[in-house]
Amino acid sequence: MKLYVFQVNNGSTLTFDTELAVQTVLDLKHAIQAKYKIAIQHQVLVVNGGECMVAERRVCSYSAGTDTNPIFLFNKEMILSDRAPTIPKTTFSIENEMELKVEESLMMPAVFHTVASRTQLAVEMFEVAKKLCLFCERLVHDEHLQHQGWAAIMANLDDCTLSYQKLLMKFDTAYTNYQQDFEDIKLKLTKLGTAVSVMAKIPLLECLTRQSYRESLEKSSSPHPSTTDEEDKNEDEEVGDASTQSAVLSLEEEEESPERGATPSFNVTLLDWINVQDRPNDVESVVRKCFDSINRLDPRIIQPFLTECRETITKLDNQNMKAIKGLEDRLYALDQMIASCKRLVNEQQELAQGFHANQKRAENLKDTSVLPDLCLSHANQLMIMLTNHRKLLDIKQKCTTAKQELANNLQVRLKWCCYVMLHADQDGEKLQALLRLLTELLERVRVVEALSTVPQMYCLAVVEVVRRKMFIGHYRQWASALVKDGKNLYEAEKVQRETFGKLFRKSFLRNRLFRGLDSWPPSSFSFMIFVCLFCLPDISLSDLQYLKSCCPSEVQPYLRVPTLCDFEPLNQHVEVLHRLVQAAQSVDEMSKTITDLLNEQKISCSQSAQRSTALTPRSESTTEITSTSTKTLSTLSLKAPDCQPLALPGPL
């Protein structure tokens, strides 16, 4: 078994050991360089279907490498050469001697030696015919493989063209959208200029940087150094923290000051803080990069380039170069010539066998009288074999010429293919770079748009923090009162259920008619009180007042003191719950009174029963026990105490 590589340029087959099939494509290229002196950088390996072989993959991962489906090799050095590849003209040493040998044989006398000599000559002509036929078959087979190799490289070219068209369409669409939004982009950049002038006048509240500054101090004083991954992970935060460290060195002095917002030692503006968050990409550099990208995407530069790209697509789709007209018919004609070549070989074989049979018959007869006629017949047959030999040589010449012409034709087309693919690669790289430039510009424009709203968002966020703190303060008061009354209500309900449970525990009706009376209220009364004040910045109402006094007029409408929501409905709920607790407490007192009365009656009944048992004889047990039981039952029939029904409040 061999690994077959077919060089399309000159139609030659390269063979290697099958061990290379389990190695990488790069190893195969090294083997080609070592054995056939073709540099690696000049090798292009393609398989059927147009897939270009990747250097890191194994050769066996591609379905190619056999004699009928080889790996196609294109030698770029040979393609770019000015000279066309030369097809070697193979000439057998004996093929040109046949005519001379036939002429010499025809001049020989009619003897037994002449018969034997002519028989040997006929056998030689048959052997030469077989060699010529095999050689012609190989030439035609090579031309078929050259056709397959050209089809493979054209399939690869079609794939490249499709990718190039998609890239061009993607950039064209993005650039068209960019041109439509160009005025909007200019307006956003103009707004950023106004926002920058406003941010330069807005002071940064020191309380916003206090937490990050403390975290940076803890990291710097930590005994365990952070790993490289942690440093990379927190790199952006450390840059922002370090930018404000110089501005918060007077933190302790500021905390002792009664007016937190008016500390003169902390003189950092909102613009200063933004500029150091992503060094060296400050606001000025972002704007400068935006304008630089806009200049590079000028329509006077891009439109001519897009025109060139469309022309490249037209060149890639040149059907006159991609399709070799008449090649299929030419290959079919060559196949017909090979068929006629095989017929000539069969005819030569039959004639040679006839020579051999005549020789055997003459040797067996040993009659010299038949030699003149036999030699004359052999002479005619030799002339027929010589004619067939000439036809075979003509077929060989035609096959060789056809292969040379196909190689010359492919040389021109392969050179065109290299040229257009080189231009497509160069234009594709430019398109990729321009698309990346356009994408980065749009990302920066989004950053610019976000930066333009920073003054308003900063002021709104400060107001929102103050509003939330005020809300949480009021909400805590309401929630605390609600939790307190709720706990009292829960305890009252629990005591009442315990009291009733003591009475009803041994009742015959338990778990028969009144199931579920053993249940308890929820184990705990919990209410979520906001405890997330620690996650909000330490901004107070005085900080808001300080900003109102320092900020320019452009952001004054965003610095209004917030108004709280109406807490009156919540307070009404607290009052209703408070009344419910009072009602539960009164019911609890009533149930306690009933329980005390029942206990007293139970004690008195037991005492009277003991006295009657001691005074009455045992013989009168039936009547007296009955009367005693009647008295006891009448004594236990208590009258319900007079009480007004409770006016319980409605549900919360």
Protein Blocks (a to p, Z undefined) as FASTA:
>chain_A
ZZddddfknopacdddfklmmmcfklmmmmmmmmnopafklpccddehiiacdfkbcfkl
pcchifklccddddfklmmpmbdcdddddddfklmmmmmmmmmmmmpccdfklmmmmmmm
mmmmmmmmmmmmmmmmmmmmmmmmmmmmmmmmmmmmmmmmmmmmmmmmmmmmmmmmmmmm
mmmmmmmmmmmmmmmmmmmmpccdfklmmmmmmmmmmmmmpmbdcdfklmmmmmmmmmmm
mmmmmmmmmmmmmmmpmblklcfklccdfklmmmmmmccbdfklmmmmmmmmmmmmgfkl
mmmmmmmmmmmmmmmmmmklmpcghklmmmmmmmmmmmmmmmmmmmmmmmmmmmmmmmmm
mmmnopaklmmmmmmmmmmmmmmmmmmmmmmmmmmmmmmmmmmmmmmmmmmmmmmmmmmm
mmmmmmmmmmmmmmmmmmmmmmmmmmmmmmmmmmmmmmmmmmmmmmmmmmmmmmmmmmmm
mmmmmmmmmmmmmmmmmmmmmmmmmgmkgoklmghklpccdfbdcddddfklmmpccddf
klmmmmmmmmcfklmmmmcccddddfklmmmmmmmmmmmmmmmmmmmmmmmmmmmmmmmm
mmmmmmmmmmmmmmpcfklmmmmmmmmmmmmmmmmmccddddddddddddZZ
